[in-house]
């Protein structure tokens, strides 16, 4: 069967998606609920598929080619890929572990957050200080080849596995950047994602989040509490090139800045419309002015945070139009280590603005400029001084 232990907002979203026939019970390992789904739908063409499988086992000449595990995974991948949803994906055990490691802040590879658009790996954002960033990889780059071999149309998981590799090895990426072709050589490293970074520009605090992973979910309230204790006159929340992450981490982030019980997003599934709200009291006084920085690499959970702070007029949004990823995924773990990452809902801002394929429009548009001056940050600081 399928079992998944969830917490808080994740559980509420999944309950909504699986409410028909779903049952819940207390987990023996924790107080969190456990969800199990019954098999209520027949597989399409199930009789034909069973017959094909039986004939292959009984009569196919090259029996050594019948790799049952690989064939089962291939069938699952084919079913999911037929949906043509870049955010719904069946992950084999290795890919599932890599995804989990990334949310935990530990990845191995070139250090770039990527998406799958039109069957092509597209860079959402290079991680600050990563090999990809140092080599010149930029948000929006399309990776077409790896060491001379095309990775277009081979599937997201396989494409990413080719980009990753042993620590210290090099990989030559064939890049399309706004119609221009180029090659970039990157040396792979073990990368720890520095999710939270705090600095000060005079009396203005600058808090940069590189993703909404488990570190942010666990540690950010303490960080903002420490920032508030220094009585800043303003706070810049830098979400540029932040590709998103956990919905709960986004809600927890907003709890630092909005009154307890504030709506941060509306989660709209097939059968429900749930208002996601903050659970805790704010840590930053409401009189401390805020600016949020976004760009085209700000996606998903970043857009939840920016959209909510914009709708509630708690912060001024500065920068460029964000990425436009407004759907919610849940992950179902299988006992063999594989995962199904599945779109179960779309989220809207507190004022019910659509973000998917639209993005967040800044209150003040400041395009990124090549060079040493960070015009977007300078504008944010000017607004807060």
Secondary structure, DSSP 8 states (H G I E B T S, - for coil): --EEE--HHHHHHHHHHTTTT-EEEE-SSSSSEEEE----S--TTHHHHHHHHHHHHHH-S-GGG--HHHHHHHHHHHHHHTT--TT-EEE-HHHHHHHHHHHTTEEEES-EEEEEETTEEEEEEE-TTSHHHHHT--TT-EEEEETTEE-TTS-HHHHHHHH--STT-EEEEEEEETTEEEEEEEE-EEEE---EEEEEETTEEEEEES-BSHHHHHHHHHHHHHHHHTT-SEEEEE-TT---B-HHHHHHHHHTTS-TT-EEEEEE-SS-EEEEE--S--SS-TTSEEEEEE-TT--THHHHHHHHHHHTTSSEEEES------EEEEEEE-TTS-EEEEEEEEEE-TT--B-TTT----SEE----SSS--HHHHHHHHHH-
